[in-house]
């Protein structure tokens, strides 16, 4: 067990008993208990396998490559409609954990096997239309269009989702204008000037964003 995770549980005010029980279930010899993204994270030979977390209405165990797990029992859910990788168990009681304990362990073993085999999630090629405001901006600035097309598909997708979610044209324009410099510099929405995402290990998010 990891001392930083001990501290995490000491600070918990909600789902403490339930998550402590879940922690006791997932202590498997092949896994290392770590502390990442302010939550207990479990790794296999340095590879992230799953993370546990407390939310307002539930607590969860989320598999980083959950899309590769064969969920024949239909126990896993997605954290959002645009999630291509993560799949998660959601719980609201110790009784649910007790009833699902063997299933949790089976799914964890499958997740470990996925890491052993070096399998990777291939993102679904879901097309997101460019907002008309972005098309016009690209027409006015070829440099911005070139910079955007040079971004990784994940970074492009993040921007497109964020721009498209705005209901008003003026809001979409403001969002595009706000992130022009970041796009021109090759950064994604959450990238930090240190070169890492602010949500990734090694960066505490305190660096100044461009």
C-alpha positions as CSV (number, residue, x, y, z in Angstrom):
1,X,0.0,0.0,0.0
2,X,1.1,3.5,-0.8
3,X,1.5,6.2,1.9
4,X,0.1,8.9,-0.3
5,X,-3.0,6.7,-0.8
6,X,-3.2,6.4,3.0
7,X,-3.3,10.2,3.2
8,X,-6.0,10.3,0.5
9,X,-8.2,8.0,2.6
10,X,-7.5,10.1,5.7
11,X,-8.9,13.1,3.9
12,X,-12.0,11.5,2.5
13,X,-15.3,12.7,3.9
14,X,-17.6,10.8,1.6
15,X,-17.5,7.1,0.5
16,X,-14.6,6.5,2.8
17,X,-15.8,3.1,4.1
18,X,-16.9,2.0,0.7
19,X,-13.7,3.0,-1.1
20,X,-11.6,1.4,1.7
21,X,-13.5,-1.8,1.1
22,X,-12.8,-1.5,-2.7
23,X,-9.2,-0.9,-1.9
24,X,-9.0,-4.1,0.0
25,X,-10.5,-6.0,-3.0
26,X,-8.0,-4.7,-5.5
27,X,-4.8,-5.4,-3.6
28,X,-3.3,-7.9,-6.2
29,X,0.3,-9.0,-6.2
30,X,0.8,-8.1,-9.8
31,X,-0.3,-4.5,-9.3
32,X,1.5,-1.5,-7.7
33,X,-0.6,1.0,-5.8
34,X,0.3,4.6,-6.8
35,X,-1.2,8.0,-6.4
36,X,-2.0,9.9,-9.6
37,X,-4.4,12.7,-10.6
38,X,-5.2,13.1,-6.9
39,X,-6.6,9.5,-6.7
40,X,-5.4,6.0,-6.0
41,X,-4.1,4.5,-9.3
42,X,-3.1,0.9,-9.9
43,X,-0.3,0.0,-12.4
44,X,1.2,-3.0,-13.9
45,X,5.0,-2.6,-14.6
46,X,4.5,1.2,-14.9
47,X,1.4,1.0,-17.1
48,X,-1.8,2.5,-15.7
49,X,-4.5,-0.2,-15.4
50,X,-7.3,1.4,-13.3
51,X,-8.0,4.3,-10.9
52,X,-10.6,4.6,-8.1
53,X,-12.4,7.8,-7.2
54,X,-15.2,9.4,-5.2
55,X,-17.9,11.4,-6.8
56,X,-21.0,13.2,-5.4
57,X,-23.5,10.5,-6.2
58,X,-21.3,7.4,-6.6
59,X,-17.7,6.0,-6.4
60,X,-16.0,4.3,-9.2
61,X,-13.3,2.0,-10.6
62,X,-12.2,3.1,-14.0
63,X,-10.1,1.1,-16.5
64,X,-7.8,3.1,-18.7
65,X,-8.2,0.6,-21.6
66,X,-11.7,-0.5,-20.6
67,X,-12.9,-0.5,-24.2
68,X,-10.8,-3.6,-24.7
69,X,-12.4,-5.5,-21.9
70,X,-15.0,-8.0,-23.0
71,X,-17.9,-6.8,-20.9
72,X,-20.2,-9.8,-21.5
73,X,-22.1,-9.0,-18.2
74,X,-22.7,-5.4,-19.3
75,X,-21.3,-4.1,-16.0
76,X,-19.2,-1.2,-17.3
77,X,-20.3,2.3,-18.3
78,X,-18.6,5.1,-20.1
79,X,-17.6,8.4,-18.4
80,X,-19.1,10.3,-21.2
81,X,-20.6,10.0,-24.7
82,X,-17.3,10.9,-26.4
83,X,-15.1,8.5,-24.4
84,X,-13.3,6.0,-26.6
85,X,-11.1,4.3,-24.0
86,X,-12.2,4.4,-20.4
87,X,-14.9,2.1,-19.0
88,X,-15.9,2.1,-15.4
89,X,-17.7,0.4,-12.6
90,X,-20.1,2.7,-10.7
91,X,-21.2,1.8,-7.1
92,X,-23.2,3.4,-4.4
93,X,-22.8,0.9,-1.5
94,X,-20.7,-1.8,0.0
95,X,-23.4,-4.3,-0.7
96,X,-22.9,-3.7,-4.4
97,X,-19.2,-4.2,-4.0
98,X,-19.8,-7.5,-2.2
99,X,-22.1,-8.7,-4.8
100,X,-19.7,-7.8,-7.6
101,X,-16.4,-8.7,-6.0
102,X,-15.6,-11.8,-8.1
103,X,-16.6,-9.8,-11.3
104,X,-14.3,-6.9,-10.3
105,X,-11.4,-9.3,-9.9
106,X,-12.1,-11.1,-13.2
107,X,-12.2,-7.7,-15.0
108,X,-9.0,-6.6,-13.3
109,X,-7.2,-9.8,-14.4
110,X,-8.4,-9.2,-18.0
111,X,-7.1,-5.6,-17.8
112,X,-3.7,-6.9,-16.6
113,X,-3.6,-9.4,-19.5
114,X,-4.3,-6.5,-21.9
115,X,-1.2,-4.7,-20.6
116,X,0.9,-7.9,-20.7
117,X,0.0,-8.2,-24.4
118,X,0.7,-4.6,-25.1
119,X,-2.7,-4.0,-26.6
120,X,-3.8,-0.5,-27.5
121,X,-7.1,1.1,-27.9
122,X,-7.8,2.2,-31.5
123,X,-10.0,5.3,-31.3
124,X,-13.2,5.2,-33.2
125,X,-13.1,7.4,-36.3
126,X,-16.0,9.5,-35.4
127,X,-16.2,12.6,-37.5
128,X,-16.8,15.9,-35.9
129,X,-17.8,18.7,-38.4
130,X,-15.9,21.9,-38.3
131,X,-18.0,24.7,-37.0
132,X,-18.7,27.3,-39.7
133,X,-17.0,29.9,-37.6
134,X,-13.8,27.8,-37.6
135,X,-14.0,27.3,-41.3
136,X,-14.2,31.0,-41.8
137,X,-11.3,31.6,-39.4
138,X,-9.2,29.0,-41.4
139,X,-10.2,30.9,-44.6
140,X,-8.8,34.1,-43.1
141,X,-5.7,32.5,-41.6
142,X,-4.0,29.7,-43.6
143,X,-1.3,29.7,-40.9
144,X,-3.9,28.7,-38.3
145,X,-5.4,26.0,-40.5
146,X,-1.9,24.5,-41.1
147,X,-1.2,24.6,-37.4
148,X,-4.5,22.9,-36.5
149,X,-4.0,20.2,-39.1
150,X,-0.5,19.5,-37.6
151,X,-2.0,18.8,-34.2
152,X,-2.5,15.2,-33.1
153,X,-6.0,13.8,-33.7
154,X,-6.8,13.8,-30.0
155,X,-5.9,17.5,-29.7
156,X,-8.0,18.4,-32.8
157,X,-10.9,16.4,-31.4
158,X,-10.7,18.2,-28.0
159,X,-10.8,21.6,-29.7
160,X,-13.6,20.6,-32.1
161,X,-15.8,19.3,-29.2
162,X,-15.2,22.4,-27.2
163,X,-15.9,24.8,-30.0
164,X,-19.0,22.9,-31.2
165,X,-20.6,22.6,-27.8
166,X,-21.2,26.4,-27.7
167,X,-24.8,27.1,-28.8
168,X,-24.3,30.7,-29.9
169,X,-22.2,31.7,-32.9
170,X,-20.6,34.5,-30.9
171,X,-19.6,32.1,-28.2
172,X,-18.0,29.8,-30.7
173,X,-16.1,32.7,-32.2
174,X,-14.8,33.8,-28.8
175,X,-13.6,30.3,-28.0
176,X,-11.8,30.0,-31.3
177,X,-10.1,33.4,-30.8
178,X,-9.1,32.6,-27.2
179,X,-7.3,29.4,-28.3
180,X,-5.7,30.6,-31.6
181,X,-2.3,31.2,-30.0
182,X,-2.3,27.8,-28.4
183,X,-3.1,26.1,-31.7
184,X,-0.4,28.1,-33.5
185,X,2.1,26.9,-30.9
186,X,1.1,23.3,-31.2
187,X,-0.6,22.9,-27.8
188,X,-3.8,21.1,-27.0
189,X,-6.4,22.6,-24.7
190,X,-4.9,21.2,-21.5
191,X,-1.2,21.2,-22.4
192,X,1.2,23.0,-20.1
193,X,4.3,24.9,-21.2
194,X,6.3,22.2,-19.6
195,X,5.3,20.0,-22.5
196,X,3.0,17.7,-20.6
197,X,-0.7,17.8,-20.1
198,X,-1.5,19.4,-16.7
199,X,-3.5,16.2,-15.9
200,X,-0.6,13.8,-16.4
201,X,2.0,12.6,-14.0
202,X,5.1,14.8,-13.7
203,X,3.1,18.0,-14.0
204,X,1.2,19.4,-11.1
205,X,-0.8,21.8,-13.2
206,X,0.6,24.8,-11.5
207,X,2.7,25.9,-14.6
208,X,1.4,28.9,-16.4
209,X,-0.6,27.9,-19.5
210,X,0.1,29.7,-22.7
